[in-house]
């Protein structure tokens, strides 16, 4: 049976660790969809390596920062878990590639629809960015607003929603 689990929280709140541990307990067959391209040679590559070390080596990793929805249908397999980490970086990638707001939300809706349709568990990780300061730039505000709208789309379709705070997952749905 298809299940969509949404894990959100602030930066460094333990979202990804919780998603990885949840997936470990659900299946041996896990695909990790990483949406983060290495933006630089130091800091981002270091973050990526840290995330990779926390995942079992037998998990399949797919790096895709733009077209997640079509991949979900290709990955459909009973008893499989797919982790998408993370939705906000997907939004950032799309914005930086001049995608229109309505196209970004349309892709998020497709992701939510596909995740609920196939015979696998999908775990989507996303940042809760609306709790911080108001971004200084129009692009920053657009990112914040789109992230909030996207999180609502996913949370509405999800069977479970978790908020991580200080490394502690709190079930909110």
C-alpha positions in Angstrom: 0.0 0.0 0.0 1.3 3.5 -0.9 2.2 5.7 2.0 3.5 9.3 2.0 5.4 10.5 5.0 6.5 14.1 5.3 9.3 15.2 7.5 9.9 18.9 8.1 11.8 21.1 10.5 14.4 23.8 10.7 18.0 23.7 9.4 20.0 21.1 11.3 16.9 20.0 13.2 17.5 16.2 12.5 15.1 15.9 9.6 17.4 13.8 7.4 18.6 11.6 10.2 15.0 10.9 11.2 14.0 10.1 7.6 17.0 7.8 7.1 16.3 5.9 10.4 12.7 5.6 9.5 13.5 4.1 6.1 16.0 1.7 7.7 13.2 0.4 9.8 10.7 0.1 6.9 12.7 -1.7 4.2 16.1 -3.0 3.0 15.2 -1.7 -0.5 15.7 2.1 -0.3 16.3 4.6 -3.0 17.6 8.0 -1.9 16.7 10.9 -4.3 19.2 13.7 -3.5 18.2 17.1 -4.8 21.3 18.9 -3.7 24.0 19.7 -6.3 27.4 20.4 -4.9 27.3 24.2 -5.1 31.0 24.7 -4.1 34.1 22.7 -3.5 34.2 22.9 0.3 31.1 23.5 2.5 28.4 21.9 0.4 30.5 18.9 -0.6 31.3 18.3 3.0 27.6 18.4 3.9 26.9 15.9 1.1 29.6 13.5 2.3 28.2 13.7 5.9 24.7 12.8 4.6 26.2 9.9 2.5 28.0 8.5 5.5 24.7 8.3 7.4 23.1 6.0 4.7 23.7 2.3 4.4 26.0 1.6 1.4 23.6 -0.8 -0.3 21.0 1.9 -0.7 20.7 3.3 -4.3 21.3 7.0 -4.6 20.0 9.1 -7.4 21.1 12.7 -7.7 18.4 14.7 -9.4 17.8 18.4 -8.7 15.1 19.3 -11.1 12.8 16.5 -12.3 11.7 14.4 -9.4 8.1 13.6 -10.3 8.9 11.4 -13.4 11.4 9.4 -11.4 8.9 8.2 -8.9 7.0 6.2 -11.5 10.2 4.5 -12.6 11.1 3.6 -9.0 7.8 2.0 -8.1 8.3 -1.4 -6.4 6.4 -3.0 -3.6 8.1 -2.9 -0.2 10.5 -0.1 -1.5 11.1 3.1 0.3 12.0 6.3 -1.6 13.4 9.3 0.3 13.4 12.7 -1.4 15.8 14.9 0.4 15.0 17.7 0.1 12.0 19.5 -1.3 13.3 23.0 -0.5 16.5 22.4 -2.4 14.4 21.2 -5.4 12.5 24.5 -5.2 15.7 26.5 -5.0 17.1 24.6 -8.0 14.0 25.3 -10.0 13.9 29.0 -9.0 17.5 29.4 -10.0 16.7 27.9 -13.4 14.0 30.5 -13.9 11.0 28.1 -13.4 7.7 29.8 -13.0 6.0 29.7 -9.6 3.0 27.9 -11.0 5.3 25.3 -12.7 7.1 24.7 -9.4 3.9 24.1 -7.5 2.6 21.9 -10.3 5.7 19.7 -10.0 5.2 19.5 -6.2 1.6 18.4 -6.7 2.7 15.8 -9.2 5.2 14.5 -6.6 2.5 14.3 -4.0 0.1 12.6 -6.4 2.7 10.0 -7.6 3.9 9.3 -4.0 0.3 8.5 -3.0 -0.4 6.4 -6.1 2.4 3.8 -6.2 2.9 0.7 -4.1 5.8 2.0 -2.0 6.5 4.3 0.9 7.8 7.8 0.0 9.4 10.0 2.6 9.8 13.6 1.7 12.1 15.9 3.7 11.7 19.7 3.6 12.9 22.7 5.5 10.4 24.9 7.5 11.8 28.2 6.3 9.0 30.5 7.3 9.9 30.8 10.9 13.1 32.8 10.4 13.7 36.4 9.4 11.9 38.0 6.4 14.3 37.6 3.5 15.9 40.8 2.2 15.5 40.1 -1.5 12.5 39.4 -3.7 14.0 36.1 -4.8 14.5 35.1 -1.1 10.9 36.0 -0.3 9.6 34.1 -3.3 11.6 31.0 -2.2 10.2 31.3 1.4 6.7 31.6 0.1 6.9 28.8 -2.4 8.5 26.6 0.2 5.6 27.2 2.5 3.1 26.5 -0.2 4.9 23.4 -1.3 5.1 22.1 2.3 1.3 22.6 2.6 0.7 20.6 -0.6 2.8 17.7 0.6 1.5 17.7 4.2 -2.1 17.7 3.0 -1.5 14.5 0.9 0.7 12.8 3.5 -0.6 10.1 5.8 2.0 11.1 8.4 3.7 14.4 9.0 6.6 14.8 11.4 8.2 18.0 12.7 11.8 17.7 14.0 12.9 20.1 16.7 16.3 19.8 18.4 16.7 16.3 16.9 13.4 15.2 18.3 10.7 14.1 15.9 7.2 15.2 16.9 4.2 13.6 15.0 1.8 16.3 13.9 -0.4 14.2 11.6 
